[in-house]
Amino acid sequence: MVFPAELGQRLRQIMAPLFFACLAGYFAYHAVQGERGVVVWLKLRQQIDRTEAALRASQVEESRLAHRVSLLRPGSLDRDLLDERARAVLNLAARNEQVIFIAPTDPSAPSGE
């Protein structure tokens, strides 16, 4: 019976390459799908990009507000901005301006009747 002996010999020959192929497959799978794999890395990269975009938007808003604050400093007072803020905060108007009162839209607010 040459066949079983030849089969055993061939199985021994392919055991090492088969083992290393399985080992390589195991590491390749975990390199892609593992907790530190490529898929997780891509998700983290997208999250970083979104966070950096939000940071840039916040920085733009901060610089805009810093500019408006600098216009209200005593050394560089912008009279138009001061007038705008005074009218908004104090509810002031000039003598030649007309003021139109609009009824509140809140149903729980008391009416003038």
C-alpha positions as CSV (number, residue, x, y, z in Angstrom):
1,M,0.0,0.0,0.0
2,V,1.9,2.9,-1.3
3,F,-1.0,5.3,-1.4
4,P,-1.4,5.9,2.4
5,A,2.3,6.2,2.9
6,E,2.6,8.8,0.1
7,L,-0.5,10.6,1.5
8,G,1.1,10.9,4.9
9,Q,4.4,12.1,3.4
10,R,2.5,14.8,1.4
11,L,0.5,15.9,4.4
12,R,3.8,16.4,6.4
13,Q,5.1,18.4,3.5
14,I,2.2,20.8,3.4
15,M,1.6,21.1,7.2
16,A,4.3,23.9,7.7
17,P,3.1,26.1,4.8
18,L,-0.5,25.5,5.8
19,F,0.3,26.5,9.4
20,F,2.1,29.7,8.3
21,A,-0.6,30.6,5.9
22,C,-3.2,30.3,8.6
23,L,-1.0,32.4,10.9
24,A,-0.5,35.1,8.3
25,G,-4.3,35.1,7.7
26,Y,-4.9,35.5,11.4
27,F,-2.6,38.5,11.6
28,A,-3.9,40.0,8.4
29,Y,-7.5,39.8,9.7
30,H,-6.6,41.5,13.0
31,A,-4.6,44.1,11.2
32,V,-7.7,45.1,9.3
33,Q,-10.5,44.4,11.8
34,G,-8.8,44.5,15.2
35,E,-9.2,47.2,17.8
36,R,-6.1,48.9,16.4
37,G,-6.7,47.9,12.8
38,V,-7.1,49.9,9.6
39,V,-10.9,50.2,9.9
40,V,-10.7,51.7,13.4
41,W,-7.9,54.0,12.2
42,L,-10.1,55.3,9.3
43,K,-12.9,56.0,11.7
44,L,-10.6,57.9,14.1
45,R,-9.2,59.9,11.2
46,Q,-12.7,60.9,10.1
47,Q,-13.5,61.9,13.7
48,I,-10.3,64.0,13.9
49,D,-11.2,65.7,10.6
50,R,-14.7,66.6,11.9
51,T,-13.2,67.9,15.2
52,E,-10.6,70.0,13.4
53,A,-13.3,71.5,11.2
54,A,-15.3,72.4,14.4
55,L,-12.2,73.9,15.9
56,R,-11.5,76.0,12.8
57,A,-15.2,77.2,12.9
58,S,-14.8,78.1,16.6
59,Q,-11.5,79.9,15.9
60,V,-13.2,82.0,13.2
61,E,-16.1,82.9,15.6
62,E,-13.6,83.7,18.3
63,S,-11.6,86.0,16.1
64,R,-14.9,87.7,14.9
65,L,-15.9,88.3,18.5
66,A,-12.4,89.5,19.5
67,H,-12.6,92.0,16.7
68,R,-15.9,93.3,17.9
69,V,-14.6,93.6,21.4
70,S,-11.6,95.5,20.2
71,L,-13.9,98.0,18.5
72,L,-15.5,98.7,21.9
73,R,-12.2,99.4,23.7
74,P,-11.6,103.1,24.7
75,G,-8.6,103.5,22.5
76,S,-10.4,102.4,19.3
77,L,-14.0,103.1,20.0
78,D,-16.2,102.6,16.9
79,R,-19.1,105.0,17.3
80,D,-21.5,103.1,15.1
81,L,-21.0,99.9,17.1
82,L,-21.4,101.8,20.4
83,D,-24.6,103.4,19.1
84,E,-25.9,100.0,17.9
85,R,-25.2,98.4,21.3
86,A,-26.6,101.3,23.3
87,R,-29.8,101.2,21.3
88,A,-30.1,97.4,21.8
89,V,-29.4,97.4,25.5
90,L,-31.1,100.6,26.6
91,N,-34.0,100.6,24.1
92,L,-33.1,104.1,22.9
93,A,-34.1,105.8,19.7
94,A,-33.3,109.2,18.2
95,R,-35.9,111.9,18.0
96,N,-36.4,111.6,14.3
97,E,-36.8,107.8,14.3
98,Q,-40.1,106.1,14.4
99,V,-40.6,103.1,16.7
100,I,-43.0,100.4,15.8
101,F,-44.2,98.2,18.7
102,I,-45.0,94.6,17.8
103,A,-47.3,92.6,20.0
104,P,-45.7,89.6,21.7
105,T,-46.2,86.3,19.9
106,D,-46.0,84.3,23.2
107,P,-49.6,83.1,24.1
108,S,-48.7,83.0,27.8
109,A,-47.6,86.7,27.8
110,P,-50.2,89.1,29.2
111,S,-52.1,91.2,26.6
112,G,-52.6,95.0,26.8
113,E,-56.4,94.6,27.1
